């Protein structure tokens, strides 16, 4: 163990991601409460984590300013709203225009995730539609995009877990 620590000191190894923020216990407790229910008042959070209301308010504001808390939203049940067709679409892009294609796809409200990926495809998107015909039209529209060479569409049969929250 001492040799490993010594090597870290000599090599001056830096964190992999300089943007990563290490949270203290108080911030973690506050975030856990907000993850469970983002509608909680500062007063209720302070009662649960045993900190003053002013401390909770200041820490939440700092977490917002620091980009840890990106926003607040309501998690909807897409299936109950009629969005029964979920697909994962791999996209192969030509001529180094990956970011342009991704930016354009991200504008579509049916696209709920856009990823750069490794492997034989360049990007992967996740989409929701009410009907298969809408998905079919969307895939054909993607294929008409100038720098898209090919798509590989996977229709989701069942979701065992789907949760956009980050747990700490």
N, C-alpha and C positions, 0 to 999 in steps of 0.2 A: 504494500500500500504506500509506504514512504517513497519507494522508487517511482511509482506512478505520479504521485504529487510532485516530486522533484522534476520529473520529465515535463510535466505541464508547466512548471515554473520556468524551466530552461527554454522550452520551445515557445513559450508565451502564446499558448493556444487560446484563441478568442472564441466566444460563443458562436455557434453556427449561424444564428440569426440575431443580429444586433438590435432588431426591432422588438425582440421578445422582452416582455416585462414580467418580472417576478413579483407576484402579489404577496402582501403580508397576510397574516391570519385574519385581520379585521376586514380587509377588502374581500378576501375569499368568503368569509361568512356573509357579508352583505350581498355579494354576487350570487351565492347559493340561494338566498331568499328571493332575490329578483328573478332568478332562473325559474324557480318554482312558481312564482306569481309576480309578474312585473307590475301588477296593479296595487301592490302593497304601498301604504303610505310610509313616509319617513318615520313617523311615530311608531307604526307597527314594526317596522324593521328594527328600529332602535330598541324596542321592547324585547324582540326575539334575540338580538345579538348582544344585548346588554351594553350598548353605547348610547351616548346622548343623541338627541335628534339632530343637533347642529353638526356633530361629528359625522353622522350618517349622511346628511345632506352634502356636506363638504366633500366627503369621500366619493359619493355618487357623482357629483359634478366633476371631480378630478378624473374619475374613471371615464366619464363621457368625453372630457377634453382630451384625455390621453388616447382615445380611440378604442379603449377596451369595450365600452358599451357603445355599439354603433347605432342603436335605436331601440324602440319599443314597438311591438307588434302583437297582433292576435294570430294564433295558430289555428287555421281553419281545417276542417275535415273535407278535403277536396272531393272525396268519393261521395259524400252526402250532398255536395253541391253539384253533382252530376259529372265530375271530371273522372270518368272511369278508365280512360285510356291513358296509360303512363308508358313512356318509352325512353330508352337510353339510345342515343344516336351517336355513333362514331363518325368522324368526318376526316377525310384526307384532303389536305389543302396544298395547292401548288404555288410556286414562285415566291415563297417567303411571305405570303399575305395572311398568315394565320391570325394575327391580331385584328386585322381589318375584318376578316370573316367573323371572328368571335364577337367583335364589337357590334356588328350588324345583327347577328343572331340574338345577342343579349337584349336587344330592343323589343323583341317579341314577348308579349305578356304570357304566352304559354310556355316559354322557356324559363325554367326556375333554377337552372344551374348550368354554368359553362366552365369547362376545365381544359387546360393544356395537359396533355398526357404523354407518356412514353409508350413505345411499342410501334405497331404498324400504322396506327392512326395518329393524327395530330391533335385532334380535339374531341371532346365528348360533351354532349349536352343532354340534359334531362328535361323532358317536356310532359305536359298534361293537356289532354283534350277531352271533350265530351263524347266525340264519335270517331270511329276509325277513319271515316272519310276525311275528317279534318286533319288527322295525322298524315294520311296519304298525300293530301294536297301540300301540307307543310314540307314533307320530305322532297316532293317534286320541286317545290320552290327553292329549297336548299340546293338541289342539283343544278338549278338554273343559275345559281350565283357564279360570278365570273371565275373565281379561283378555286372552286370546289371541284375536286376530281371525282370523288366517290363518297358514298355514305354506307354505313352498315347499321341497320335499325334493329334494335332488340325491344320487343314488346314485353312489358312486365306482366306476368301472370298473377303474382301475388306479392305483397310486401310484408315481410315479417317485422321489419322495423323501418321507420321513416321519421326521423326527429332532427330538425335543423339546429337544435340548441347545442351549445358547447358546455359540457359539464366539467366543473373544476373540483 
